[in-house]
Amino acid sequence: MPQKHSELWDLFKTVTNKRDAEAYQLLLRDEAVRVLFYDKLAAFAKGLKLALSSIQFYKEVDEKLLRVTKKILQCF
């Protein structure tokens, strides 16, 4: 999971202001970047869904991270 999350966010390392939604949109205008983003996003979401189906995940992850994780999944 951490690897997939890191790979996904690496696509946005050129965005200097992380709160600037328009900067993300401009980056994703490039079709090649957008395709790569969706591939990385799908891989992350798949791993996240698998993790959430595991009792061990709930035992090992703190509550704050669990809330953030579930919020991410709601976006899909």
Phi and psi in radians as a Rosetta constraint file:
Dihedral C 1 N 2 CA 2 C 2 CIRCULARHARMONIC -1.032 0.35
Dihedral N 2 CA 2 C 2 N 3 CIRCULARHARMONIC -0.616 0.35
Dihedral C 2 N 3 CA 3 C 3 CIRCULARHARMONIC -1.145 0.35
Dihedral N 3 CA 3 C 3 N 4 CIRCULARHARMONIC -0.789 0.35
Dihedral C 3 N 4 CA 4 C 4 CIRCULARHARMONIC -1.119 0.35
Dihedral N 4 CA 4 C 4 N 5 CIRCULARHARMONIC -0.693 0.35
Dihedral C 4 N 5 CA 5 C 5 CIRCULARHARMONIC -1.106 0.35
Dihedral N 5 CA 5 C 5 N 6 CIRCULARHARMONIC -0.780 0.35
Dihedral C 5 N 6 CA 6 C 6 CIRCULARHARMONIC -1.113 0.35
Dihedral N 6 CA 6 C 6 N 7 CIRCULARHARMONIC -0.747 0.35
Dihedral C 6 N 7 CA 7 C 7 CIRCULARHARMONIC -1.087 0.35
Dihedral N 7 CA 7 C 7 N 8 CIRCULARHARMONIC -0.667 0.35
Dihedral C 7 N 8 CA 8 C 8 CIRCULARHARMONIC -1.137 0.35
Dihedral N 8 CA 8 C 8 N 9 CIRCULARHARMONIC -0.843 0.35
Dihedral C 8 N 9 CA 9 C 9 CIRCULARHARMONIC -1.269 0.35
Dihedral N 9 CA 9 C 9 N 10 CIRCULARHARMONIC -0.400 0.35
Dihedral C 9 N 10 CA 10 C 10 CIRCULARHARMONIC -1.053 0.35
Dihedral N 10 CA 10 C 10 N 11 CIRCULARHARMONIC -0.462 0.35
Dihedral C 10 N 11 CA 11 C 11 CIRCULARHARMONIC -1.096 0.35
Dihedral N 11 CA 11 C 11 N 12 CIRCULARHARMONIC -0.420 0.35
Dihedral C 11 N 12 CA 12 C 12 CIRCULARHARMONIC -1.869 0.35
Dihedral N 12 CA 12 C 12 N 13 CIRCULARHARMONIC 0.296 0.35
Dihedral C 12 N 13 CA 13 C 13 CIRCULARHARMONIC -1.139 0.35
Dihedral N 13 CA 13 C 13 N 14 CIRCULARHARMONIC -0.339 0.35
Dihedral C 13 N 14 CA 14 C 14 CIRCULARHARMONIC -1.426 0.35
Dihedral N 14 CA 14 C 14 N 15 CIRCULARHARMONIC -0.222 0.35
Dihedral C 14 N 15 CA 15 C 15 CIRCULARHARMONIC -1.369 0.35
Dihedral N 15 CA 15 C 15 N 16 CIRCULARHARMONIC 1.997 0.35
Dihedral C 15 N 16 CA 16 C 16 CIRCULARHARMONIC -1.407 0.35
Dihedral N 16 CA 16 C 16 N 17 CIRCULARHARMONIC -0.680 0.35
Dihedral C 16 N 17 CA 17 C 17 CIRCULARHARMONIC -1.752 0.35
Dihedral N 17 CA 17 C 17 N 18 CIRCULARHARMONIC 1.768 0.35
Dihedral C 17 N 18 CA 18 C 18 CIRCULARHARMONIC -1.152 0.35
Dihedral N 18 CA 18 C 18 N 19 CIRCULARHARMONIC -0.181 0.35
Dihedral C 18 N 19 CA 19 C 19 CIRCULARHARMONIC -1.754 0.35
Dihedral N 19 CA 19 C 19 N 20 CIRCULARHARMONIC 0.101 0.35
Dihedral C 19 N 20 CA 20 C 20 CIRCULARHARMONIC -1.650 0.35
Dihedral N 20 CA 20 C 20 N 21 CIRCULARHARMONIC 1.666 0.35
Dihedral C 20 N 21 CA 21 C 21 CIRCULARHARMONIC -1.045 0.35
Dihedral N 21 CA 21 C 21 N 22 CIRCULARHARMONIC -0.618 0.35
Dihedral C 21 N 22 CA 22 C 22 CIRCULARHARMONIC -1.124 0.35
Dihedral N 22 CA 22 C 22 N 23 CIRCULARHARMONIC -0.612 0.35
Dihedral C 22 N 23 CA 23 C 23 CIRCULARHARMONIC -1.111 0.35
Dihedral N 23 CA 23 C 23 N 24 CIRCULARHARMONIC -0.672 0.35
Dihedral C 23 N 24 CA 24 C 24 CIRCULARHARMONIC -1.156 0.35
Dihedral N 24 CA 24 C 24 N 25 CIRCULARHARMONIC -0.743 0.35
Dihedral C 24 N 25 CA 25 C 25 CIRCULARHARMONIC -1.086 0.35
Dihedral N 25 CA 25 C 25 N 26 CIRCULARHARMONIC -0.746 0.35
Dihedral C 25 N 26 CA 26 C 26 CIRCULARHARMONIC -1.090 0.35
Dihedral N 26 CA 26 C 26 N 27 CIRCULARHARMONIC -0.709 0.35
Dihedral C 26 N 27 CA 27 C 27 CIRCULARHARMONIC -1.121 0.35
Dihedral N 27 CA 27 C 27 N 28 CIRCULARHARMONIC -0.694 0.35
Dihedral C 27 N 28 CA 28 C 28 CIRCULARHARMONIC -1.414 0.35
Dihedral N 28 CA 28 C 28 N 29 CIRCULARHARMONIC -0.019 0.35
Dihedral C 28 N 29 CA 29 C 29 CIRCULARHARMONIC -1.142 0.35
Dihedral N 29 CA 29 C 29 N 30 CIRCULARHARMONIC -0.572 0.35
Dihedral C 29 N 30 CA 30 C 30 CIRCULARHARMONIC -1.186 0.35
Dihedral N 30 CA 30 C 30 N 31 CIRCULARHARMONIC 2.092 0.35
Dihedral C 30 N 31 CA 31 C 31 CIRCULARHARMONIC -1.053 0.35
Dihedral N 31 CA 31 C 31 N 32 CIRCULARHARMONIC -0.672 0.35
Dihedral C 31 N 32 CA 32 C 32 CIRCULARHARMONIC -1.114 0.35
Dihedral N 32 CA 32 C 32 N 33 CIRCULARHARMONIC -0.726 0.35
Dihedral C 32 N 33 CA 33 C 33 CIRCULARHARMONIC -1.171 0.35
Dihedral N 33 CA 33 C 33 N 34 CIRCULARHARMONIC -0.715 0.35
Dihedral C 33 N 34 CA 34 C 34 CIRCULARHARMONIC -1.111 0.35
Dihedral N 34 CA 34 C 34 N 35 CIRCULARHARMONIC -0.735 0.35
Dihedral C 34 N 35 CA 35 C 35 CIRCULARHARMONIC -1.111 0.35
Dihedral N 35 CA 35 C 35 N 36 CIRCULARHARMONIC -0.771 0.35
Dihedral C 35 N 36 CA 36 C 36 CIRCULARHARMONIC -1.093 0.35
Dihedral N 36 CA 36 C 36 N 37 CIRCULARHARMONIC -0.719 0.35
Dihedral C 36 N 37 CA 37 C 37 CIRCULARHARMONIC -1.036 0.35
Dihedral N 37 CA 37 C 37 N 38 CIRCULARHARMONIC -0.844 0.35
Dihedral C 37 N 38 CA 38 C 38 CIRCULARHARMONIC -1.130 0.35
Dihedral N 38 CA 38 C 38 N 39 CIRCULARHARMONIC -0.621 0.35
Dihedral C 38 N 39 CA 39 C 39 CIRCULARHARMONIC -1.114 0.35
Dihedral N 39 CA 39 C 39 N 40 CIRCULARHARMONIC -0.818 0.35
Dihedral C 39 N 40 CA 40 C 40 CIRCULARHARMONIC -1.156 0.35
Dihedral N 40 CA 40 C 40 N 41 CIRCULARHARMONIC -0.692 0.35
Dihedral C 40 N 41 CA 41 C 41 CIRCULARHARMONIC -1.118 0.35
Dihedral N 41 CA 41 C 41 N 42 CIRCULARHARMONIC -0.753 0.35
Dihedral C 41 N 42 CA 42 C 42 CIRCULARHARMONIC -1.111 0.35
Dihedral N 42 CA 42 C 42 N 43 CIRCULARHARMONIC -0.720 0.35
Dihedral C 42 N 43 CA 43 C 43 CIRCULARHARMONIC -1.132 0.35
Dihedral N 43 CA 43 C 43 N 44 CIRCULARHARMONIC -0.731 0.35
Dihedral C 43 N 44 CA 44 C 44 CIRCULARHARMONIC -1.128 0.35
Dihedral N 44 CA 44 C 44 N 45 CIRCULARHARMONIC -0.816 0.35
Dihedral C 44 N 45 CA 45 C 45 CIRCULARHARMONIC -1.072 0.35
Dihedral N 45 CA 45 C 45 N 46 CIRCULARHARMONIC -0.694 0.35
Dihedral C 45 N 46 CA 46 C 46 CIRCULARHARMONIC -1.101 0.35
Dihedral N 46 CA 46 C 46 N 47 CIRCULARHARMONIC -0.807 0.35
Dihedral C 46 N 47 CA 47 C 47 CIRCULARHARMONIC -1.122 0.35
Dihedral N 47 CA 47 C 47 N 48 CIRCULARHARMONIC -0.662 0.35
Dihedral C 47 N 48 CA 48 C 48 CIRCULARHARMONIC -1.151 0.35
Dihedral N 48 CA 48 C 48 N 49 CIRCULARHARMONIC -0.768 0.35
Dihedral C 48 N 49 CA 49 C 49 CIRCULARHARMONIC -1.100 0.35
Dihedral N 49 CA 49 C 49 N 50 CIRCULARHARMONIC -0.695 0.35
Dihedral C 49 N 50 CA 50 C 50 CIRCULARHARMONIC -1.116 0.35
Dihedral N 50 CA 50 C 50 N 51 CIRCULARHARMONIC -0.781 0.35
Dihedral C 50 N 51 CA 51 C 51 CIRCULARHARMONIC -1.069 0.35
Dihedral N 51 CA 51 C 51 N 52 CIRCULARHARMONIC -0.724 0.35
Dihedral C 51 N 52 CA 52 C 52 CIRCULARHARMONIC -1.187 0.35
Dihedral N 52 CA 52 C 52 N 53 CIRCULARHARMONIC -0.288 0.35
Dihedral C 52 N 53 CA 53 C 53 CIRCULARHARMONIC -1.531 0.35
Dihedral N 53 CA 53 C 53 N 54 CIRCULARHARMONIC -0.034 0.35
Dihedral C 53 N 54 CA 54 C 54 CIRCULARHARMONIC -1.782 0.35
Dihedral N 54 CA 54 C 54 N 55 CIRCULARHARMONIC 2.246 0.35
Dihedral C 54 N 55 CA 55 C 55 CIRCULARHARMONIC -1.100 0.35
Dihedral N 55 CA 55 C 55 N 56 CIRCULARHARMONIC -0.632 0.35
Dihedral C 55 N 56 CA 56 C 56 CIRCULARHARMONIC -1.035 0.35
Dihedral N 56 CA 56 C 56 N 57 CIRCULARHARMONIC -0.663 0.35
Dihedral C 56 N 57 CA 57 C 57 CIRCULARHARMONIC -1.022 0.35
Dihedral N 57 CA 57 C 57 N 58 CIRCULARHARMONIC -0.792 0.35
Dihedral C 57 N 58 CA 58 C 58 CIRCULARHARMONIC -1.154 0.35
Dihedral N 58 CA 58 C 58 N 59 CIRCULARHARMONIC -0.560 0.35
Dihedral C 58 N 59 CA 59 C 59 CIRCULARHARMONIC -1.276 0.35
Dihedral N 59 CA 59 C 59 N 60 CIRCULARHARMONIC -0.561 0.35
Dihedral C 59 N 60 CA 60 C 60 CIRCULARHARMONIC -1.679 0.35
Dihedral N 60 CA 60 C 60 N 61 CIRCULARHARMONIC -0.317 0.35
Dihedral C 60 N 61 CA 61 C 61 CIRCULARHARMONIC -1.755 0.35
Dihedral N 61 CA 61 C 61 N 62 CIRCULARHARMONIC 2.360 0.35
Dihedral C 61 N 62 CA 62 C 62 CIRCULARHARMONIC -1.261 0.35
Dihedral N 62 CA 62 C 62 N 63 CIRCULARHARMONIC 2.836 0.35
Dihedral C 62 N 63 CA 63 C 63 CIRCULARHARMONIC -1.074 0.35
Dihedral N 63 CA 63 C 63 N 64 CIRCULARHARMONIC -0.676 0.35
Dihedral C 63 N 64 CA 64 C 64 CIRCULARHARMONIC -1.096 0.35
Dihedral N 64 CA 64 C 64 N 65 CIRCULARHARMONIC -0.809 0.35
Dihedral C 64 N 65 CA 65 C 65 CIRCULARHARMONIC -1.126 0.35
Dihedral N 65 CA 65 C 65 N 66 CIRCULARHARMONIC -0.637 0.35
Dihedral C 65 N 66 CA 66 C 66 CIRCULARHARMONIC -1.098 0.35
Dihedral N 66 CA 66 C 66 N 67 CIRCULARHARMONIC -0.724 0.35
Dihedral C 66 N 67 CA 67 C 67 CIRCULARHARMONIC -1.120 0.35
Dihedral N 67 CA 67 C 67 N 68 CIRCULARHARMONIC -0.766 0.35
Dihedral C 67 N 68 CA 68 C 68 CIRCULARHARMONIC -1.096 0.35
Dihedral N 68 CA 68 C 68 N 69 CIRCULARHARMONIC -0.746 0.35
Dihedral C 68 N 69 CA 69 C 69 CIRCULARHARMONIC -1.059 0.35
Dihedral N 69 CA 69 C 69 N 70 CIRCULARHARMONIC -0.797 0.35
Dihedral C 69 N 70 CA 70 C 70 CIRCULARHARMONIC -1.158 0.35
Dihedral N 70 CA 70 C 70 N 71 CIRCULARHARMONIC -0.624 0.35
Dihedral C 70 N 71 CA 71 C 71 CIRCULARHARMONIC -1.113 0.35
Dihedral N 71 CA 71 C 71 N 72 CIRCULARHARMONIC -0.698 0.35
Dihedral C 71 N 72 CA 72 C 72 CIRCULARHARMONIC -1.054 0.35
Dihedral N 72 CA 72 C 72 N 73 CIRCULARHARMONIC -0.787 0.35
Dihedral C 72 N 73 CA 73 C 73 CIRCULARHARMONIC -1.124 0.35
Dihedral N 73 CA 73 C 73 N 74 CIRCULARHARMONIC -0.523 0.35
Dihedral C 73 N 74 CA 74 C 74 CIRCULARHARMONIC -1.119 0.35
Dihedral N 74 CA 74 C 74 N 75 CIRCULARHARMONIC -0.382 0.35
Dihedral C 74 N 75 CA 75 C 75 CIRCULARHARMONIC -1.276 0.35
Dihedral N 75 CA 75 C 75 N 76 CIRCULARHARMONIC -0.242 0.35
